[in-house]
Amino acid sequence: MPELIGPCSNCGKDVYCRDGFLDGVYIDGNLICHDCAEELDN
């Protein structure tokens, strides 16, 4: 069951924990969704 962790610091999209794994990343203390994290890598 997905558990809401909080909104993405960049776009505001909800970030969840699914089966014990964070469906996003923490960068410099900010919660970021995978889509925004990919954009930051480029």
Beta strands, then each sheet from edge to edge (+ up, - down):
strand 1: 3-7
strand 2: 14-18
strand 3: 21-22
strand 4: 24-27
strand 5: 30-33
sheet 1: 1+ 2- 3+
sheet 2: 4+ 5-
end
